[in-house]
Amino acid sequence: MNSVAVIGAGAWGTALALQAHLAGRRVTLWARDPSRAAAIAASRENPRLPGVVLPPEIVVTAELPSADLLLLAVPLQHMRTVARALPPGGPLVCCAKGIETGTLALPLDVLAEVQPGRPATILTGPNFAHEVAAGLPAAAVIAADTEMLRGEMIAALATPAFRLYGNDDPIGAQVGGAAKNVVAIAAGAVIGAGLGENARAALVTRGLAELGRLAVALGGRSETVAGLSGLGDLFLTCTSPASRNFSFGLALGRGEAAADILARRSAVTEGVTTAPALVARALRAGVAVPVCAAVAAVVGGRITLAQAIAALLARPLRDE
């Protein structure tokens, strides 16, 4: 696989384009907006990643490209539309996290519907785009049912600083990527409200339990939840202000309104749209997710943060 097209010129897509270039591939980076594509091509910089210079070999375009391998780095809520327009080509690697609103579909379910029969994998894990773009050490997971497909994707994208592990549980990997964004909002809210590190540790641990229950109910495995796509991603997203979801929760905890926080942002805070979809998917599967349900209720304006905290603390006592 000599050519790689990265669909989506946000911070994560740009970081992945740089990694694919470092892996020795011919790389094309696609931006939906022609003016934005032209600006990045001319300056060789993406405003979403200040100080990072794109090598001249990376082609930036607004025309959807064909390639041996396509990395889809657009927000999940827009992936169905973009995937429908993709030209024929090689396998797909979904680099988005979440659950589609309305359909409650996981990312690979969306691709299977709009690109039936086309091989697809999920790339997920504890990665901040600015660190990956800077070449700092990082690890991620390529999850797919087929060992050969996993191996091909890893061979095409891994670099000495970007270590990729295979995983044969794409359901568990996808649930981890979706749920961690929701739990991160709760973790940020706890810190923003001044409830302390003990409370955050307890909440994140219970959030991990919710993630595990849902993954298993949907057909995933509990051990996946203990790996990079579960615990690893949860740890990163729930502890750093660089996380969009954690910082959103932090502002919520300090008393800011959700609409005001989102109005200041140009990048997507995926946990906001994922929370109600995840709760609905869990309800359909008969799985209790009280932490995620509290986030959905607060973000949706149905209860206050204080009411959500009181409700969680008032849950019946039981064995862990």
C-alpha positions in Angstrom: 0.0 0.0 0.0 2.0 2.9 -1.3 -0.6 5.7 -1.4 -2.7 6.9 1.6 -5.5 9.5 1.5 -6.5 11.1 4.7 -10.1 12.3 4.5 -10.5 15.2 6.9 -8.0 18.0 7.5 -8.7 18.7 11.1 -5.9 18.4 13.7 -6.2 14.6 13.9 -6.4 14.1 10.1 -3.3 16.3 9.7 -1.4 14.4 12.4 -2.2 11.1 10.7 -1.1 12.5 7.3 2.2 13.3 8.8 2.5 9.8 10.3 1.7 8.2 7.0 4.3 10.3 5.3 6.9 9.3 8.0 5.9 5.6 7.2 7.0 6.2 3.7 3.6 6.5 1.9 2.5 8.9 -0.7 0.0 11.0 1.1 -3.0 13.1 0.1 -4.8 15.2 2.7 -8.5 16.2 1.8 -10.2 19.2 3.2 -13.9 19.7 2.5 -13.6 23.5 2.1 -11.7 24.4 -1.1 -10.5 27.7 0.4 -9.2 26.0 3.4 -7.4 23.3 1.3 -5.8 26.1 -0.8 -4.7 27.9 2.4 -3.1 24.8 3.9 -1.4 23.9 0.6 0.0 27.4 0.2 1.2 27.9 3.8 2.0 24.3 4.6 0.5 24.8 8.0 -2.9 23.9 9.5 -4.2 26.5 12.0 -5.6 23.5 14.0 -1.9 22.5 14.6 0.1 25.7 15.2 3.8 25.4 14.5 3.5 22.1 12.6 4.8 22.3 9.0 3.6 19.9 6.4 6.3 18.5 4.1 6.0 19.5 0.4 5.4 15.8 -0.5 1.9 15.8 1.2 -0.7 16.9 -1.4 -3.6 19.0 0.0 -6.8 19.0 -2.0 -10.5 19.6 -1.9 -11.2 16.8 -4.5 -11.9 13.4 -2.9 -8.9 11.3 -3.8 -8.4 7.6 -4.6 -5.7 5.7 -2.8 -4.5 2.3 -1.8 -5.7 3.1 1.7 -8.2 5.7 3.0 -8.1 7.1 6.5 -11.5 8.7 7.5 -10.7 11.4 10.0 -14.0 13.4 9.8 -16.3 13.7 12.8 -18.6 10.7 13.1 -21.8 12.7 12.7 -20.6 13.7 9.2 -19.0 10.4 8.2 -22.1 8.8 6.5 -22.3 11.7 4.1 -18.6 11.8 3.3 -18.3 8.0 3.0 -21.1 7.9 0.4 -19.1 10.2 -1.8 -15.8 8.3 -1.6 -14.4 7.1 -4.9 -13.6 3.4 -5.4 -10.3 2.4 -3.8 -8.6 0.5 -1.1 -9.6 -0.4 2.4 -11.0 2.1 4.9 -9.6 3.0 8.3 -12.1 4.8 10.5 -10.3 7.3 12.7 -13.5 8.8 14.4 -15.0 8.0 17.7 -18.6 8.0 18.9 -22.1 6.7 18.1 -24.2 8.1 15.3 -27.2 10.1 16.5 -30.5 8.8 15.2 -29.3 5.4 14.0 -27.2 4.7 17.2 -24.7 3.0 14.8 -21.1 2.5 15.7 -18.5 3.8 13.1 -17.9 0.5 11.4 -21.7 -0.1 11.2 -22.0 3.2 9.3 -19.3 2.3 6.8 -20.7 -1.2 6.3 -24.0 0.4 5.3 -22.7 3.0 2.9 -19.7 1.0 1.5 -20.9 -2.6 1.7 -18.2 -5.2 1.0 -15.4 -2.7 1.4 -12.8 -3.8 4.0 -12.8 -1.5 7.0 -10.9 -1.2 10.3 -11.0 1.2 13.3 -8.0 3.1 14.5 -8.4 4.2 18.1 -6.5 4.8 21.3 -5.0 7.4 23.7 -3.7 10.0 21.2 -3.7 13.8 21.2 -3.2 15.1 17.7 -0.6 17.7 18.6 1.7 15.1 20.2 1.4 12.7 17.4 2.1 15.5 14.9 5.2 16.5 16.9 6.5 12.9 16.6 6.2 12.2 20.4 5.9 8.5 21.3 2.4 7.2 21.1 0.5 3.9 20.7 -2.9 3.0 19.1 -5.0 0.1 18.1 -6.0 -1.2 14.7 -9.1 -3.3 15.3 -10.6 -5.6 12.7 -12.0 -9.1 12.5 -9.4 -10.2 10.0 -5.8 -10.7 11.0 -4.5 -10.1 7.5 -6.3 -6.8 7.2 -5.0 -5.7 10.6 -1.5 -6.6 9.6 -1.7 -4.7 6.3 -2.9 -1.6 8.1 -0.2 -1.7 10.7 2.5 -2.2 8.1 1.2 0.7 6.2 0.9 3.2 9.0 3.3 2.3 11.9 6.4 4.3 12.6 9.1 4.0 15.3 7.3 6.7 17.4 3.7 5.6 16.5 3.3 2.0 17.7 0.3 0.2 16.4 -1.2 -2.9 18.0 -3.7 -5.2 16.4 -7.0 -6.2 18.0 -9.7 -8.6 16.8 -12.5 -7.0 18.8 -13.6 -4.0 16.8 -16.9 -3.7 18.8 -15.0 -3.3 22.1 -12.6 -0.9 20.6 -15.4 1.3 19.2 -17.4 1.3 22.4 -14.2 2.4 24.3 -13.6 5.3 21.9 -17.2 6.4 22.2 -17.7 6.1 26.0 -14.5 7.7 27.1 -15.5 11.0 25.6 -18.7 11.0 27.7 -16.9 10.0 30.9 -14.3 12.7 30.3 -17.0 15.3 30.4 -18.1 14.0 33.8 -14.5 13.9 35.0 -13.9 17.5 33.9 -17.2 18.6 35.6 -16.1 17.0 38.9 -12.8 18.9 38.8 -14.4 22.2 37.6 -16.9 22.0 40.5 -14.1 21.6 43.0 -15.2 18.1 44.1 -11.6 16.8 44.3 -9.4 14.1 42.9 -11.0 11.3 45.0 -14.3 12.0 43.3 -12.7 12.0 39.9 -11.0 8.7 40.5 -14.2 7.1 41.7 -16.2 8.5 38.8 -13.7 7.4 36.1 -13.5 3.9 37.7 -17.3 3.6 37.6 -17.3 5.0 34.1 -14.9 2.3 33.1 -17.3 -0.3 34.5 -20.1 1.1 32.4 -17.9 1.0 29.3 -17.1 -2.7 30.0 -20.7 -3.7 30.6 -21.8 -2.0 27.3 -19.0 -3.5 25.3 -19.8 -7.0 26.4 -23.5 -6.5 25.9 -22.9 -5.5 22.3 -20.6 -8.4 21.6 -17.2 -7.1 22.6 -14.8 -8.5 25.2 -14.0 -7.3 28.7 -10.2 -7.6 28.1 -10.4 -5.0 25.3 -11.7 -2.5 27.9 -8.5 -3.0 29.8 -6.4 -2.1 26.8 -5.4 1.0 24.9 -8.8 1.6 23.3 -10.5 1.4 26.7 -8.5 2.2 29.9 -5.7 3.9 28.0 -8.0 6.3 26.1 -10.1 6.9 29.2 -7.0 7.7 31.3 -5.7 10.3 28.8 -9.0 11.9 28.1 -10.1 12.2 31.8 -6.9 13.7 33.1 -5.7 16.4 30.7 -7.1 19.9 30.0 -5.9 19.3 26.4 -8.9 17.0 25.9 -11.8 18.9 24.4 -14.2 16.7 26.3 -12.5 17.1 29.7 -12.1 20.9 29.2 -15.8 21.1 28.2 -16.7 19.4 31.5 -14.3 21.6 33.4 -16.2 24.7 32.1 -19.5 23.1 32.9 -18.3 22.4 36.5 -17.4 26.0 36.8 -20.9 27.1 36.1 -20.8 27.9 32.3 -23.7 26.9 30.1 -23.1 24.2 27.5 -24.3 26.4 24.6 -21.9 29.1 25.6 -18.9 26.7 25.8 -19.7 25.2 22.4 -20.2 28.6 20.8 -16.5 29.4 21.5 -15.2 26.3 19.9 -14.4 25.5 16.3 -13.4 21.9 16.9 -16.0 19.2 17.6 -16.6 18.1 21.2 -17.7 14.6 20.3 -18.9 13.6 23.8 -21.7 16.1 23.6 -23.4 14.4 20.7 -22.3 10.9 21.8 -23.8 11.0 25.3 -27.5 10.8 24.4 -26.8 8.3 21.6 -24.7 6.1 23.9 -27.4 6.2 26.7 -30.0 5.2 24.1 -27.9 2.3 22.8 -27.3 1.1 26.3 -31.0 1.3 27.1 -31.7 -0.8 24.0 -29.1 -3.4 25.2 -30.5 -3.4 28.8 -27.3 -2.0 30.3 -27.2 0.6 33.1 -24.9 3.5 32.5 -25.7 6.0 35.3 -22.6 8.2 34.8 -23.1 8.6 31.0 -26.9 9.1 31.6 -26.1 11.9 34.0 -23.8 13.6 31.4 -26.5 13.3 28.8 -29.1 14.9 31.1 -26.9 17.8 32.1 -25.7 18.6 28.6 -29.3 18.3 27.4 -30.4 20.8 30.1 -32.8 18.4 31.8 -31.0 18.6 35.2 -28.3 20.7 36.8 -24.9 19.5 37.6 -25.7 19.6 41.3 -28.7 17.5 40.8 -26.7 15.0 38.7 -24.1 14.6 41.4 -26.8 14.2 44.1 -28.5 11.5 42.1 -25.3 9.6 41.5 -24.4 9.7 45.2 -27.9 8.6 46.2 -27.8 5.4 44.2 -28.4 2.2 46.3 -25.3 0.8 48.0 -24.2 -2.5 46.7 -21.1 -4.7 46.0 -18.7 -3.4 43.4 
